[in-house]
Amino acid sequence: MGFLRRLVDKAKIKSPWVFHFNSGGCNGCDIEIIAALMPRLDLERFGVKLVGSPRHADIMLCTGPVTEQIKPRLQRIYEQMAEPKYVVAIGSCACSGGVFRGAYNVLGGVDQAIPVTAYVPGCPPKPSAIMHGAYQLLQVLAEIMGVSPKELAPEFEEPPAPTVDTTETGAEVAQT
Amino acid sequence: MSGAEAEVTERRPAERDELHKREYDLLDTILQDMADAVVAEECYVHVQPRRVFVRVHPDRLREFIRYMQREHDMWQVSTLSGRDLGDDLQANYHFFLNDKKIAITIKVNVPRDKPEYPSITDLVPGVDFVENEIREMFGIVPVGHPNPRRCELPENWPGEEYPLRKDWADPRGLMKRSKTTGPRPKEEL
């Protein structure tokens, strides 16, 4: 049973399916999410896959300050997701309200409506920042589930530092 | 602050020079043809090129729009914006005249205690949505709108509150609420 449990946990870490929800933003962050999933940065190499339904997803990427109108919809969609479920707030608006802070019709952040696991600030965040946020979240999840981070993404391991003999001069180092 | 403060005004009329000839041609034609529909002292050519402002009496608005469509081929509507001027509320219709390459703004002032003017949605179908919006946000009512409905505010918003008016006092503390300082506790979600 322990082996099966471990296998399932590892599979969950290796294939986090994400669902994307816009709660009243300007589409800037949404475009950057798409850019992060595209081949240049390629979030899919971690097994991240964009799916069209909250029922299939493990992680919800949420952008925008939550407007009054969309709050019940967001909560209903969050309830539709299957456990274990996590939420990433992407963009300044989703983190704290952003430029809409102090407006009469927003709640000021996704964490006012549903619990949030990770925040990615920026207006909009660069695709590499979204990538970093997703990787941080995966590391946290790996810790929670007891999977070693090395299994998570072997290609992300730091390359061995180049050995340079400090006693020699710079010119000789360049020759070797 | 010391000394006489310069009067802050939006009105910056242009000189009658070569740069603004087309705009003055249009404005002179309008003032000549529709002299009784417009408020002449509020009509001017802005110093920025290709920009004309006209203020129209609310009861003559439909006639003025028909005249512009007939005589000046005004078919492209940009948007409708609202303003709170204190005693008056103002609806600004922004149109483009593509042939003359001029943007014209048609202002309609309505009194605050009876903010009503005739709707032009049947003449210009493009303003259907924004006329609903101005009724919600400013309480300026386009009378005779074919499809009045709530479009932007939440369903539980009180009917007599208009959030973009200057004197809206935020009775439920909504603006303070959105200045969040951290996640809401899980049991309150």
Contacts between the chains, C-beta under 8 A, distances in Angstrom:
chain1	res1	chain2	res2	distance
A	65	B	178	7.5
A	67	B	154	8.0
A	68	B	154	4.3
A	69	B	153	7.9
A	69	B	154	4.9
A	69	B	155	7.6
A	75	B	189	7.5
A	96	B	180	6.3
A	97	B	178	5.6
A	97	B	179	7.4
A	97	B	180	6.2
A	100	B	178	7.0
A	101	B	178	6.0
A	101	B	179	5.6
A	101	B	180	7.7
A	102	B	175	5.2
A	102	B	176	8.0
A	102	B	178	5.8
A	102	B	179	5.4
A	103	B	175	6.8
A	103	B	178	5.8
A	104	B	163	5.1
A	104	B	170	6.5
A	104	B	174	4.3
A	104	B	175	5.4
A	104	B	178	7.6
A	105	B	153	7.0
A	105	B	154	7.1
A	105	B	163	7.4
A	105	B	174	7.2
A	106	B	178	5.1
A	107	B	177	7.3
A	107	B	178	6.2
A	107	B	180	7.6
A	108	B	177	7.2
A	108	B	178	3.7
A	108	B	179	6.6
A	108	B	180	4.1
A	109	B	180	5.2
A	109	B	183	7.6
A	111	B	180	7.7
A	111	B	182	7.7
A	111	B	183	3.6
A	111	B	184	6.4
A	112	B	180	6.0
A	112	B	183	7.4
A	112	B	184	5.0
A	113	B	184	8.0
A	113	B	189	6.6
A	114	B	189	6.4
A	115	B	183	7.3
A	115	B	186	5.8
A	115	B	189	6.8
A	116	B	183	6.5
